[in-house]
Amino acid sequence: MTSGNKTTDAALRQIFRTMDGNQAQEIREAYYKAVEGLMTLAEALEIADATQPESESAGTLLTEHFHAIEALDAMKRSRLGAVL
């Protein structure tokens, strides 16, 4: 973990310690729901692309799958997940 991550993690922990418990819980649930949704979306797009007939726009859904993976990767880089 870098010193920047340590600083961010400490700041986030402090924010969540002093935040209204309901608000903190709402953020926690929304974070996990977003990550779960992106995982489900990425998998569904990959499977749907694999079942598309060759004559249709092959790879179109796979491109969208990669966008979902990019969004998931961005969420994983967030320090929020590490703190929650």
OpenMM code with the backbone's topology and positions (N, CA, C; nanometers):
from openmm import Vec3, app, unit

residues = "MET THR SER GLY ASN LYS THR THR ASP ALA ALA LEU ARG GLN ILE PHE ARG THR MET ASP GLY ASN GLN ALA GLN GLU ILE ARG GLU ALA TYR TYR LYS ALA VAL GLU GLY LEU MET THR LEU ALA GLU ALA LEU GLU ILE ALA ASP ALA THR GLN PRO GLU SER GLU SER ALA GLY THR LEU LEU THR GLU HIS PHE HIS ALA ILE GLU ALA LEU ASP ALA MET LYS ARG SER ARG LEU GLY ALA VAL LEU".split()
positions = [
    Vec3(0.0855, -0.1177, 0.0000),
    Vec3(0.0000, 0.0000, 0.0000),
    Vec3(0.0900, 0.1239, 0.0000),
    Vec3(0.0582, 0.2191, -0.0842),
    Vec3(0.1379, 0.3409, -0.0926),
    Vec3(0.1006, 0.4366, 0.0206),
    Vec3(0.1868, 0.5349, 0.0413),
    Vec3(0.1567, 0.6327, 0.1466),
    Vec3(0.0324, 0.7139, 0.1106),
    Vec3(0.0105, 0.7341, -0.0204),
    Vec3(-0.1116, 0.8035, -0.0640),
    Vec3(-0.2359, 0.7245, -0.0286),
    Vec3(-0.2280, 0.5920, -0.0476),
    Vec3(-0.3411, 0.5061, -0.0110),
    Vec3(-0.3652, 0.5086, 0.1387),
    Vec3(-0.2566, 0.5076, 0.2159),
    Vec3(-0.2702, 0.5108, 0.3618),
    Vec3(-0.3385, 0.6395, 0.4058),
    Vec3(-0.3002, 0.7487, 0.3439),
    Vec3(-0.3590, 0.8786, 0.3774),
    Vec3(-0.5068, 0.8814, 0.3414),
    Vec3(-0.5383, 0.8323, 0.2208),
    Vec3(-0.6782, 0.8287, 0.1763),
    Vec3(-0.7603, 0.7377, 0.2652),
    Vec3(-0.7062, 0.6192, 0.2957),
    Vec3(-0.7776, 0.5246, 0.3816),
    Vec3(-0.8054, 0.5864, 0.5181),
    Vec3(-0.7061, 0.6535, 0.5748),
    Vec3(-0.7232, 0.7164, 0.7060),
    Vec3(-0.8305, 0.8245, 0.7000),
    Vec3(-0.8284, 0.9030, 0.5932),
    Vec3(-0.9291, 1.0088, 0.5786),
    Vec3(-1.0689, 0.9491, 0.5643),
    Vec3(-1.0803, 0.8447, 0.4830),
    Vec3(-1.2113, 0.7806, 0.4642),
    Vec3(-1.2613, 0.7184, 0.5942),
    Vec3(-1.1729, 0.6527, 0.6671),
    Vec3(-1.2134, 0.5922, 0.7942),
    Vec3(-1.2636, 0.6986, 0.8918),
    Vec3(-1.1926, 0.8117, 0.8961),
    Vec3(-1.2339, 0.9212, 0.9843),
    Vec3(-1.3705, 0.9748, 0.9428),
    Vec3(-1.3893, 0.9919, 0.8135),
    Vec3(-1.5184, 1.0417, 0.7629),
    Vec3(-1.6302, 0.9470, 0.8035),
    Vec3(-1.6089, 0.8163, 0.7833),
    Vec3(-1.7134, 0.7194, 0.8163),
    Vec3(-1.7357, 0.7060, 0.9657),
    Vec3(-1.6332, 0.7291, 1.0467),
    Vec3(-1.6495, 0.7255, 1.1931),
    Vec3(-1.7410, 0.8384, 1.2410),
    Vec3(-1.7306, 0.9536, 1.1783),
    Vec3(-1.8068, 1.0695, 1.2240),
    Vec3(-1.9376, 1.0891, 1.1468),
    Vec3(-1.9574, 1.0128, 1.0426),
    Vec3(-2.0773, 1.0250, 0.9588),
    Vec3(-2.1974, 0.9611, 1.0288),
    Vec3(-2.3133, 1.0126, 0.9985),
    Vec3(-2.4375, 0.9520, 1.0442),
    Vec3(-2.4375, 0.8039, 1.0039),
    Vec3(-2.4696, 0.7161, 1.0965),
    Vec3(-2.4663, 0.5722, 1.0722),
    Vec3(-2.5535, 0.5284, 0.9566),
    Vec3(-2.6707, 0.5887, 0.9432),
    Vec3(-2.7601, 0.5529, 0.8324),
    Vec3(-2.7006, 0.5926, 0.6981),
    Vec3(-2.6393, 0.7086, 0.6945),
    Vec3(-2.5763, 0.7544, 0.5708),
    Vec3(-2.4582, 0.6640, 0.5341),
    Vec3(-2.3795, 0.6277, 0.6319),
    Vec3(-2.2655, 0.5384, 0.6078),
    Vec3(-2.3139, 0.4032, 0.5560),
    Vec3(-2.4199, 0.3522, 0.6155),
    Vec3(-2.4755, 0.2240, 0.5718),
    Vec3(-2.5298, 0.2337, 0.4296),
    Vec3(-2.5933, 0.3445, 0.3975),
    Vec3(-2.6453, 0.3659, 0.2618),
    Vec3(-2.5312, 0.3649, 0.1593),
    Vec3(-2.4217, 0.4303, 0.1917),
    Vec3(-2.3058, 0.4335, 0.1016),
    Vec3(-2.2464, 0.2937, 0.0881),
    Vec3(-2.2323, 0.2248, 0.1984),
    Vec3(-2.1761, 0.0884, 0.1983),
    Vec3(-2.2611, -0.0028, 0.1092),
    Vec3(-2.3913, 0.0003, 0.1295),
    Vec3(-2.4812, -0.0848, 0.0503),
    Vec3(-2.4789, -0.0467, -0.0973),
    Vec3(-2.4755, 0.0817, -0.1264),
    Vec3(-2.4718, 0.1268, -0.2660),
    Vec3(-2.3424, 0.0843, -0.3342),
    Vec3(-2.2309, 0.0912, -0.2615),
    Vec3(-2.1025, 0.0497, -0.3175),
    Vec3(-2.1071, -0.0978, -0.3554),
    Vec3(-2.1483, -0.1810, -0.2612),
    Vec3(-2.1511, -0.3247, -0.2878),
    Vec3(-2.2533, -0.3600, -0.3963),
    Vec3(-2.3645, -0.2898, -0.3987),
    Vec3(-2.4651, -0.3129, -0.5023),
    Vec3(-2.4090, -0.2756, -0.6394),
    Vec3(-2.3363, -0.1655, -0.6462),
    Vec3(-2.2771, -0.1219, -0.7736),
    Vec3(-2.1763, -0.2241, -0.8240),
    Vec3(-2.0900, -0.2721, -0.7360),
    Vec3(-1.9890, -0.3709, -0.7758),
    Vec3(-2.0570, -0.5003, -0.8192),
    Vec3(-2.1541, -0.5450, -0.7415),
    Vec3(-2.2266, -0.6670, -0.7766),
    Vec3(-2.2990, -0.6505, -0.9097),
    Vec3(-2.3607, -0.5352, -0.9306),
    Vec3(-2.4310, -0.5093, -1.0560),
    Vec3(-2.3370, -0.5095, -1.1753),
    Vec3(-2.2210, -0.4489, -1.1594),
    Vec3(-2.1233, -0.4476, -1.2688),
    Vec3(-2.0721, -0.5882, -1.2999),
    Vec3(-2.0526, -0.6687, -1.1967),
    Vec3(-2.0082, -0.8063, -1.2186),
    Vec3(-2.1151, -0.8855, -1.2940),
    Vec3(-2.2392, -0.8702, -1.2530),
    Vec3(-2.3504, -0.9391, -1.3178),
    Vec3(-2.3655, -0.8925, -1.4619),
    Vec3(-2.3564, -0.7621, -1.4835),
    Vec3(-2.3682, -0.7065, -1.6175),
    Vec3(-2.2577, -0.7574, -1.7088),
    Vec3(-2.1348, -0.7556, -1.6615),
    Vec3(-2.0215, -0.8010, -1.7423),
    Vec3(-2.0394, -0.9467, -1.7830),
    Vec3(-2.0794, -1.0299, -1.6888),
    Vec3(-2.0983, -1.1722, -1.7187),
    Vec3(-2.2133, -1.1938, -1.8159),
    Vec3(-2.3242, -1.1242, -1.7937),
    Vec3(-2.4403, -1.1396, -1.8817),
    Vec3(-2.4082, -1.0953, -2.0243),
    Vec3(-2.3348, -0.9870, -2.0383),
    Vec3(-2.2974, -0.9402, -2.1720),
    Vec3(-2.2043, -1.0383, -2.2421),
    Vec3(-2.1111, -1.0946, -2.1674),
    Vec3(-2.0185, -1.1915, -2.2259),
    Vec3(-2.0928, -1.3156, -2.2746),
    Vec3(-2.1846, -1.3655, -2.1931),
    Vec3(-2.2626, -1.4833, -2.2312),
    Vec3(-2.3534, -1.4518, -2.3490),
    Vec3(-2.4183, -1.3377, -2.3447),
    Vec3(-2.5080, -1.2995, -2.4545),
    Vec3(-2.4311, -1.2844, -2.5851),
    Vec3(-2.3121, -1.2286, -2.5797),
    Vec3(-2.2313, -1.2132, -2.7010),
    Vec3(-2.1955, -1.3499, -2.7585),
    Vec3(-2.1615, -1.4427, -2.6706),
    Vec3(-2.1208, -1.5769, -2.7161),
    Vec3(-2.2356, -1.6519, -2.7829),
    Vec3(-2.3585, -1.6162, -2.7504),
    Vec3(-2.4737, -1.6866, -2.8081),
    Vec3(-2.5350, -1.6149, -2.9279),
    Vec3(-2.4774, -1.5034, -2.9686),
    Vec3(-2.5283, -1.4297, -3.0844),
    Vec3(-2.4949, -1.5050, -3.2134),
    Vec3(-2.5905, -1.5083, -3.3075),
    Vec3(-2.5610, -1.5704, -3.4372),
    Vec3(-2.4463, -1.4974, -3.5066),
    Vec3(-2.3681, -1.5706, -3.5816),
    Vec3(-2.2520, -1.5146, -3.6526),
    Vec3(-2.2920, -1.3990, -3.7439),
    Vec3(-2.4109, -1.4047, -3.8008),
    Vec3(-2.4518, -1.3032, -3.8988),
    Vec3(-2.4792, -1.1673, -3.8355),
    Vec3(-2.5072, -1.1671, -3.7063),
    Vec3(-2.5358, -1.0402, -3.6397),
    Vec3(-2.4058, -0.9694, -3.6052),
    Vec3(-2.4157, -0.8559, -3.5454),
    Vec3(-2.2985, -0.7745, -3.5120),
    Vec3(-2.2121, -0.8459, -3.4097),
    Vec3(-2.1321, -0.9370, -3.4565),
    Vec3(-2.0460, -1.0138, -3.3672),
    Vec3(-1.9521, -0.9201, -3.2918),
    Vec3(-1.9453, -0.9386, -3.1625),
    Vec3(-1.8541, -0.8604, -3.0807),
    Vec3(-1.9125, -0.7336, -3.0215),
    Vec3(-2.0294, -0.6930, -3.0664),
    Vec3(-2.0885, -0.5689, -3.0147),
    Vec3(-2.1152, -0.5796, -2.8651),
    Vec3(-2.1744, -0.6894, -2.8236),
    Vec3(-2.2009, -0.7073, -2.6807),
    Vec3(-2.0722, -0.7296, -2.6026),
    Vec3(-1.9738, -0.7898, -2.6674),
    Vec3(-1.8454, -0.8108, -2.6003),
    Vec3(-1.7768, -0.6767, -2.5727),
    Vec3(-1.7920, -0.5826, -2.6656),
    Vec3(-1.7389, -0.4481, -2.6429),
    Vec3(-1.8039, -0.3861, -2.5197),
    Vec3(-1.9344, -0.4029, -2.5068),
    Vec3(-2.0042, -0.3505, -2.3885),
    Vec3(-1.9590, -0.4243, -2.2623),
    Vec3(-1.9315, -0.5519, -2.2754),
    Vec3(-1.8767, -0.6308, -2.1639),
    Vec3(-1.7460, -0.5672, -2.1150),
    Vec3(-1.6597, -0.5302, -2.2093),
    Vec3(-1.5313, -0.4694, -2.1714),
    Vec3(-1.5506, -0.3344, -2.1029),
    Vec3(-1.6522, -0.2600, -2.1431),
    Vec3(-1.6818, -0.1330, -2.0739),
    Vec3(-1.7230, -0.1608, -1.9289),
    Vec3(-1.8034, -0.2636, -1.9089),
    Vec3(-1.8445, -0.2993, -1.7731),
    Vec3(-1.7232, -0.3432, -1.6910),
    Vec3(-1.6321, -0.4168, -1.7532),
    Vec3(-1.5094, -0.4606, -1.6843),
    Vec3(-1.4242, -0.3387, -1.6464),
    Vec3(-1.4148, -0.2421, -1.7365),
    Vec3(-1.3393, -0.1197, -1.7062),
    Vec3(-1.3997, -0.0472, -1.5861),
    Vec3(-1.5323, -0.0393, -1.5828),
    Vec3(-1.5992, 0.0262, -1.4705),
    Vec3(-1.5749, -0.0512, -1.3417),
    Vec3(-1.5767, -0.1828, -1.3503),
    Vec3(-1.5496, -0.2664, -1.2343),
    Vec3(-1.4060, -0.2469, -1.1868),
    Vec3(-1.3138, -0.2391, -1.2792),
    Vec3(-1.1737, -0.2139, -1.2433),
    Vec3(-1.1579, -0.0784, -1.1741),
    Vec3(-1.2307, 0.0214, -1.2218),
    Vec3(-1.2257, 0.1539, -1.1585),
    Vec3(-1.2785, 0.1463, -1.0150),
    Vec3(-1.3843, 0.0710, -0.9949),
    Vec3(-1.4389, 0.0555, -0.8599),
    Vec3(-1.3390, -0.0177, -0.7697),
    Vec3(-1.2681, -0.1136, -0.8255),
    Vec3(-1.1695, -0.1874, -0.7452),
    Vec3(-1.0503, -0.1002, -0.7077),
    Vec3(-1.0181, -0.0012, -0.7915),
    Vec3(-0.9084, 0.0910, -0.7604),
    Vec3(-0.9488, 0.1915, -0.6526),
    Vec3(-1.0773, 0.2100, -0.6354),
    Vec3(-1.1272, 0.3014, -0.5341),
    Vec3(-1.0850, 0.2536, -0.3960),
    Vec3(-1.0437, 0.3435, -0.3129),
    Vec3(-1.0066, 0.3083, -0.1758),
    Vec3(-1.1300, 0.2854, -0.0893),
    Vec3(-1.2440, 0.3282, -0.1378),
    Vec3(-1.3679, 0.3122, -0.0623),
    Vec3(-1.3935, 0.1653, -0.0299),
    Vec3(-1.3722, 0.0779, -0.1291),
    Vec3(-1.3931, -0.0655, -0.1074),
    Vec3(-1.3013, -0.1207, -0.0007),
    Vec3(-1.1787, -0.0739, 0.0034),
    Vec3(-1.0825, -0.1212, 0.1029),
    Vec3(-1.1238, -0.0783, 0.2433),
    Vec3(-1.1837, 0.0381, 0.2527),
    Vec3(-1.2230, 0.0918, 0.3823),
    Vec3(-1.3553, 0.0326, 0.4307),
    Vec3(-1.4457, 0.0109, 0.3377),
    Vec3(-1.5763, -0.0409, 0.3770),
    Vec3(-1.5650, -0.1846, 0.4222),
] * unit.nanometer
topology = app.Topology()
chain = topology.addChain("A")
for resn in residues:
    res = topology.addResidue(resn, chain)
    for name in ("N", "CA", "C"):
        topology.addAtom(name, app.Element.getBySymbol(name[0]), res)
